[in-house]
Amino acid sequence: MHLLLRRLAPALALLSAGAAHAQEPAPTPPGFEACLGTLAALARERGVPAPVAEGALAGLTPDPAVLSATKTQAEFVKPIWDYLDANITPETIAAGQAKLAEWAEVLGRIEAAYGVDRHVLVAFWGVESGYGTVLDNPAIVRPVIPSLATLACGDPGRATLWRDELTGALTILAQGDADRERMTGSWAGAMGHTQFMPTAFLKHAVDFDGDGRRDIWRSVPDALASTANFLKNSGWRRGESWGLEVTVPAGFDYRLADETTERTFAEWQALGLAPAGPGSFPDGADRRATLVVPTGARGPAFLLEPNFKVILRYNTALSYALTVAHLSDRLAGRPPFTRDWPRGDRMLTTEERTDLQTRLEALGHPVGGADGKIGPKTRAAIRAFQAGSGRVPDGYAEAGLLEAVRAAPQGR
């Protein structure tokens, strides 16, 4: 499949959009009916039978909550610690451990078939749908076809994406894996226990319970095995972990935490890194990891193995991937992180992040485009600025850094 990217909406994002579900419908905007006709024609061209396409789209009105929800996904607007705190609680850990016991036999067979650790699968399940608790709540989930039609007709910047997903949803209907009444999901069309987009469903969903349908809404075995199949197809390495928290020695050169340079665990150990909790680094010269410090030198540090990149294939937000990874550890009985986050820091708004990027570019530190998203290129530019101004080059974007960049003379 293509990346799930930001199209996935975990349970908290579902909740944020769900409050508007019961509002009075807004008037149908001009052109919406014509757009539906275009969508039906496109679906027919791609092999969806006309009765299915036209029957599913006829008479739809736009969902007023959907477009606004694209701007409020929790994993992109909350500080990383708030996202982790909301998803990893004593209650979610206990509920997940109960699910591990309830589905132990099925999870064992899934592990054997796909090589994905059961704790990781149940962590995805917990983050995406609260272990399925939201799926029958009409205040949270909504019909997928109207959501995707609203986006395909009302989000012109990503119209191609939404049209592909809508066609995928109609194809699922045509194949008989779901009916319109059961095909519910997030505002973005993410469906079932582990929130598959329709195109992902078509490529990766499996019928693990053997009833002839790939039912990620009613069948926990199908949903978890489908997630395992996606992870396997995305490069999951059997027998390896996502990574671990590490301690960093005093005076460490944080330019080495560049998110891209892989080193063996032995090489990291030689640089003074050590596991933050019990246990030791993996053996073997083929086990490599990158060093990431999401909130700079004052927060936790992590060595991330290739499996963490696979988790990011499910959703590209670092806060999301770290939440799934850490919840999987907690479900397995491992301890919390040893170092807390810099909770007193103020996170930058989208406008401030864009301003930061623009100013870094003007100072000669390329960021790859001022889009308000702090990725590896922007963090590299921050490290270069920090190193040149006598600061710890940890790549952390927060309010104090922005003030320093704003105060820096142009041309420096």
N, C-alpha and C positions, 0 to 999 in steps of 0.2 A: 504493500500500500504506500501512498505518499504519507508523509509524517502526519500524525494526529495534530501536532502543533497546538495552537491555541483554540482549535475547534472543540477540543474536549472541554466539558464543563463539569468539574467534580461537584460533589454534593453541596458544598457551600455556595458555589456559583449557581447551582440550581435553586437554592433557597433564595438567593438575592433576586433572581428573576421571578420566582414563583409568586411573590406577594401581589403582583399586578395581574395575576391570572384571572381573577374574578371581576376585573373591571368591565364596564360597559364597552362593547366593541366600538372602535372609532369608525367614522365613515370611510368607506372604501375609497382610496385615493384614485384620481384619474389615471388611467393606464394600467391599473392592476389586473383587470379582467383580460385586457389584451396581452399582458405579460403571461398570464396563466395559459392562454392559448399558445403562445410561443413555447412555453415550457412543455406543454402536452405534445406539441409537434416534435420538439427535440427528443423527448422520451420515445416517441414512436420511431424516430429515425435510429435510435440506439437499441431497438429491439423490444421495447416494452409494448405489449399488446394494447391496442387503442382503447378497448373497454376499461382496462386497468388504469391507464394514464388519465383518460378523460373522466372516469368515474371518481378517481381520487382527487382531482383538481377542480371539478365542477363546483361552482358556488362558494368557493373559499373566500374568506375575508382575511386581511392581514392581522397578525397577532400584535397588539400595540406594545407588548412588553419586550418583544424580541430584539428590535434594533437597539434600544437603549442598553440592553444587557451586554452587548458586545464591548462596552466601555467599562464594565464593572467586575471583571473576573478577579476573584480574590487573590489568586496566586500571582497577579501582576500589579496589584495596587496596595497590598498589605506588606508591612515589613516581614521579613522571612520568619522572625520569631513568632509573630502573631499567627502566621499560617500554620506553623508547626504546632503551636500551643492549641489551636482550635481543632486540629485533626488528631493529635496524639494526647489523649487524656487517660486517666485510670479506667474510665468507662469504655473507651474505644479499644483499649488494650484487652480488657477483660472480655468484651464482646468478641473480639477477633480470636482470642484463645479458645472461647467456646465454639466458634465456627471451625477452628482447626480440629477440635475434638469431634464435632458433629460430622464433619466431612473427611475424616482421616483416611478412610479407605479410598474414596474417590481421589483425594489429593495425592495419595501414594501412587495410584495408577497414572495420574497426570504427570507427576514427577518422573516416573519411569519412561513415559512416552515422549516428553518434551524437554526434560532436563532442567526445568525451572523450579527453584526452591519453593515449597508450599507457603512459607512465610511471606515471600515476596508477592505471590498471587493473592493471598488473603489481605495483604496490605493494600494492593490496588483496589480490591473489592471494598475495603473499608473507606478509603479516601474517595472513591468514585461514587458510591451510593449508600454509604453507611451500612454495608453488608446487606444491601437490598431493601433497607427499611423505607427508602423514599419512593420506591417504584410504584406503589399503589396509592400514593398521596396526590390527589388531583390538584392540590394547591402548590405542588412543587413541579411535577412532571406535566408535560403538555403533548398533544399530538404532534408527531414528527413532521408529517407532510405539510400542515399549515405553517409550522415554524420555518422549514426550509424554503417553502414558496415565498414567505414574507422576506426572507433574506435574499433569495434569488432575484426578487423584484425590487427590493428596497435598499440593497447594499451594493451599489454599482462598482465600487472599488474591488469587490471580491465576487462579482456575479458569476464568473466562470467556476469558481470553487463551489458555490452554493448550488449551481445548476448540476454540476457533477454529483453532488451529494443527494440532491433531490432525485435525479435519475436513478442513483443507486437505491434509494429508498423505494421507489416505484418498482425497480427490478426485484427487490426482496418480496414485495407484495405479489408480483407476478409468479415468483418461484414457490410461493406458498409457505415460506418459513415464518411469516407473521401475517396477521390481518390488520386492517386499519385501526380497529379498536385497541388492539394490544400494542401497536407500534407507537409507543410513547417514549419520551426522552427529554433531554435538556432543551433550552432555548436554541441551541446550536445544532440540534438533531442527533446528539450523542445518546446511544440507546443501551438499555439493559443494565444488568448488574455491574458491569465494568465499563460501561459508557463507550461503546464502539460507534464510530461514524459509519454511515451506510457503506461507503466505499471500502472501509476497513473490514466491515462484516463480510462483504462479498469475497474478499481476498483471504481472510484468515479465520472466519468463524467455522467451527466444526460441530458435528453431531456426535458428542461424546457419550450420551446416554443411549444411543442406538434406536431412537424412536422415529427416525426418518426426517426430522426437522432440526435445523440449527436454531434453537430457541434460547436466546440470551436473556429473555425476560422472565420466563418461568423455570428454566432449567439451570440450576447452579452448576452441575457438571459441564453443560455446554458452555456457559459463560466463562468459567475458570479455565477450561481447556482451550477455549478460543483465545483468551488472553495469553496463555502459555504458548500457543501456536504463533501468535503475533510476536512475542518476545523471541522465540526460537528463530523465526524467520528474519528477525531484525539483528541477529548475531549474538544472542545470549550464549554465554560460555558455561557449559555444564560444570558444576563443581567449584566455580569461582564465586566470590562475593561481589557486592557493589563497591566495597571499599571500607574505610574505617576512619574514625577520628584519630588525630595524632597530636602530639605535643611538639612544639617548635622551640629550638634553643634560643637563648638570648643572643642578640646580634645577628640573627639569621638574615640572609639577603632575600627579601620578599620578592625581588624580581624573578626568582625561581618559581614563584607561584603564578605561572602565566597561563594556566588552564590548558595548555597545548603540548608542552614538552613532557614526554613520558620518560621515566627512569625506572630502573628495577628497584624493588624494595631494598635490596642491599645498597644500592647507590643512595637512596634516600636516608637509609640508616647511617651511612658514612657521613652524611651532611648534618647529622645530629637529630633527625626525626625519630620518634618512638611511638608505639601505640599509646593512646591516651587512657585506655582501659586495660582490663586483663587480657592476656594472650600475647601473641607475638606476630611479627610480619610473616606473610606466606613465604614458603621456600620456593626455590626454582628461579632460574634466570629468565624464564619466559613470563613471569608475573610482573607486570609493569603498571605504573599508576602515574597520574598527574596530581599536582598539589593545587588545592583550591582553598581560598580563604574568603568566604562569601561576604563577611563584614570586616575584612581587614585584620590587622595584627591584634586587635583587641577582642576578636571573637574566635569561635572554634575554627580549627584547620582540619582538612580532610585530604586523605589520599584516595583518589577515585580510580577504580579499575574500569576496564572496558564495559562491564555490565551496567555501570551507571549511565554510560552514553546510550545504552539500549533503553533504560528507563526514560531518558530524555526523548527518545523516539515516540513515546506515548504522549508526552506533553513537554514542550521545550522549556518551561519555567523551572529554574533551578530550585525554587522553593517547593514546587510540586515534587520534583524528583527526589529531593532530600527528605521530604516528608514520607514518601513511599518507602525509601530506603531505611530511614530510621524506625518507622513503624514496624517494618519487617523484623528489625533487630529486637525491638521491644516485645513483639509477639513471640520471639524465640527465647525470651527471658534475659536478654542482654540489658545492661544498665543504660540510663540516660547519658547524654553528652556530659563530659566532665567540666567543660568550660561554658559559661553562659554567654549570651549575646550582649552586645552593647545597647541595652534597651533604652538608654537615655538619648540615643541619637535620633535626630529628626531625619526622616527619609525625604528625598527630593520628590517634588511633583513632576509630572510629565513635562510641564513647561520649563521647570528648572533643569531637568536632565537635558532637554534640548538646548537650553542656554549654555550649560556646561560644555556640551559637545561643540557648539558653535565657537565658544571661546577657546577651547583646546585647539581646534583647527587653526584659529587665528594666531595662536602661539606657536604654531609649527608642529603640533602633535596630531597626526591624522587619526580620525575616529571611524572612517568608513561611511560617513553620512550622519547628519544630525536628525535622528528619528525619535529621540526620547527614550531609546531602549539601550540599557547598559549591557553591552555584550563584550566579548573578548577584545575586539579592536579598541573600544572605548576604554576598557580597563588597562590595556597596554599604553594608551595615550596618557591616562591618569598616572600610571607608574612612571612614565618618562617625565611628566611634570613634577611629580613628587621627588624623584631622584635629583632633578635639576634645581629644586628649591629647598633641599635639605630636609625633606620629610621622609618618613618610612614609606618606601615604594610598594605599598600593598594593593593598589588599584581600587581602593574602596571609595565609592561615590556617596558622600553625605554632605550635610549643610556646611560644615566647616571647610571642606575641600572647595565647595563652590565659592565661598567667600574669598578663599585664597586665590583661586583662579581669576575671579573678578578683579581682585586687587593687583594682579600681575601686570606689569607694563607690556603693551603690545610689542611684538617683534622680538620678544625674549627667547 
